[in-house]
Amino acid sequence: MSKGLVLGSLFALNYVLSTYSTTSFLSFGVEIVIVYFAYKAAVDCRENVLEGVISFGSAWWYVINLFLYSSMVGGVVKYVYLKFIRPDYLQGLIPQVKAVFEQAQMSGGEMKEVMTTLGQVLTPENMVLYSIMGDVLIGIFLGLIIALIVKRDETYRHNCENN
């Protein structure tokens, strides 16, 4: 649980840093720390909880759960941030998105429809849900890689004991 809290805090920090143009470059560094932390958490689980043995499936499930619970912790912080600290942030994105669609030469009717939909979609609640789903998807794919790296079966332990 403590690892989920730490990773959730890293998710929240990454999001907050990415919302400011002056600190958005730091979010890449936080992403590297997130990957490293997830790897170290899986190794720690294998070594300290499971006595040095973990299957691929168990390691993958561990990382998925770690990302799920961490994304919920990060989601709470993101909600507070978007709802109370910077409530104007999401609405400030609308002109930027509009400029992108204007460059794509979208017609006036389509543009109006997209902007109306965008205004309804860009809410703190929706952004938190999208964030949780995105973090879990990242956990699924990253978990595959981490599980391949940290998996160990009984034969590994027996080989180490015999040498």
C-alpha positions in Angstrom: 0.0 0.0 0.0 2.8 2.4 0.8 4.3 1.8 -2.7 1.0 2.6 -4.2 0.9 5.9 -2.3 4.4 6.8 -3.4 3.7 5.9 -7.0 0.4 7.8 -6.9 2.2 10.9 -5.6 4.6 10.5 -8.5 1.6 10.3 -11.0 0.2 13.5 -9.4 3.5 15.3 -9.5 4.0 14.3 -13.1 0.6 15.7 -14.0 1.0 19.0 -12.2 4.5 19.5 -13.8 3.1 18.8 -17.2 0.4 21.5 -16.9 3.0 24.3 -16.6 5.0 25.2 -19.7 8.0 26.1 -17.6 8.2 22.7 -15.9 6.7 20.4 -18.5 10.2 19.1 -19.4 10.6 17.8 -15.8 7.7 15.5 -16.3 9.9 13.3 -18.5 12.3 12.8 -15.6 9.4 11.9 -13.4 8.2 9.3 -15.9 11.6 7.7 -15.8 11.4 7.6 -12.0 7.9 6.0 -12.2 9.2 3.2 -14.4 12.2 2.6 -12.2 10.0 2.7 -9.1 7.6 0.2 -10.5 10.4 -2.1 -11.4 12.0 -1.8 -7.9 8.6 -2.4 -6.2 8.2 -5.6 -8.2 11.7 -6.8 -7.3 11.0 -5.9 -3.6 7.8 -7.9 -3.7 9.6 -10.9 -5.2 12.5 -10.8 -2.8 10.8 -9.8 0.5 7.3 -11.1 0.2 7.5 -14.1 -2.1 10.9 -15.4 -0.9 12.7 -14.8 -4.2 10.2 -16.5 -6.5 7.5 -14.9 -8.7 5.8 -16.1 -11.8 5.3 -14.0 -14.9 1.6 -13.8 -14.2 2.0 -12.8 -10.6 4.6 -10.1 -11.5 2.3 -8.8 -14.2 -0.7 -8.7 -11.9 1.3 -7.0 -9.2 2.4 -4.2 -11.6 -1.2 -3.8 -12.9 -2.6 -3.5 -9.4 0.2 -1.1 -8.4 -0.7 1.1 -11.3 -4.4 0.8 -10.6 -4.2 1.8 -7.0 -1.6 4.5 -7.7 -3.7 6.0 -10.4 -6.6 6.3 -7.9 -4.3 8.1 -5.5 -3.0 10.3 -8.2 -6.6 10.8 -9.4 -7.7 12.3 -6.1 -4.8 14.8 -6.2 -5.6 15.6 -9.9 -9.2 16.2 -9.1 -8.4 18.6 -6.2 -5.9 20.3 -8.5 -8.3 20.7 -11.4 -11.4 21.5 -9.4 -10.0 23.8 -6.7 -6.4 24.9 -7.3 -6.5 25.6 -11.1 -10.2 25.4 -12.1 -9.5 27.5 -15.3 -6.8 25.1 -16.6 -9.1 22.8 -18.6 -11.1 25.7 -20.1 -7.8 27.3 -21.1 -7.1 24.3 -23.3 -10.1 24.9 -25.5 -8.5 27.8 -27.5 -5.4 25.7 -28.1 -7.5 22.8 -29.4 -9.5 25.2 -31.5 -6.3 26.5 -33.1 -5.2 22.9 -34.0 -8.6 22.2 -35.6 -8.5 25.5 -37.5 -5.1 24.5 -38.9 -6.7 21.3 -40.1 -9.2 23.5 -41.9 -12.3 22.0 -40.2 -15.6 23.5 -41.4 -17.5 26.0 -39.2 -20.3 23.5 -38.4 -17.9 20.7 -37.5 -15.8 23.2 -35.5 -18.8 24.3 -33.5 -19.9 20.8 -32.8 -16.4 19.7 -31.7 -16.0 22.8 -29.4 -19.4 22.1 -27.8 -18.5 18.5 -27.1 -15.0 19.5 -25.9 -16.5 21.9 -23.4 -18.6 19.1 -22.0 -15.8 16.6 -21.9 -13.1 18.8 -20.3 -14.3 18.5 -16.7 -12.2 17.5 -13.7 -14.2 14.3 -13.3 -13.7 13.2 -16.8 -10.0 14.1 -16.9 -9.5 12.0 -13.7 -11.3 9.0 -15.3 -9.3 9.3 -18.5 -6.1 9.6 -16.4 -6.9 6.5 -14.4 -7.7 4.5 -17.6 -4.5 5.7 -19.2 -2.4 4.9 -16.2 -3.8 1.4 -16.0 -3.2 0.8 -19.7 0.4 2.0 -19.2 0.6 -0.4 -16.3 -0.6 -3.3 -18.4 2.0 -2.7 -21.1 4.8 -1.8 -18.7 3.9 -4.7 -16.5 4.5 -7.1 -19.4 8.1 -5.8 -19.6 8.7 -5.7 -15.9 7.2 -9.2 -15.4 9.5 -10.6 -18.0 12.5 -9.1 -16.2 11.6 -10.0 -12.6 10.0 -13.4 -13.0 11.8 -16.2 -11.2 10.7 -19.8 -10.7 11.7 -22.5 -8.2 14.6 -23.8 -10.4 16.4 -20.5 -10.0 16.3 -20.7 -6.3 17.5 -24.3 -6.3 20.3 -23.5 -8.6 21.4 -20.6 -6.3 21.2 -22.8 -3.3 23.3 -25.6 -4.9 26.1 -23.3 -6.0 
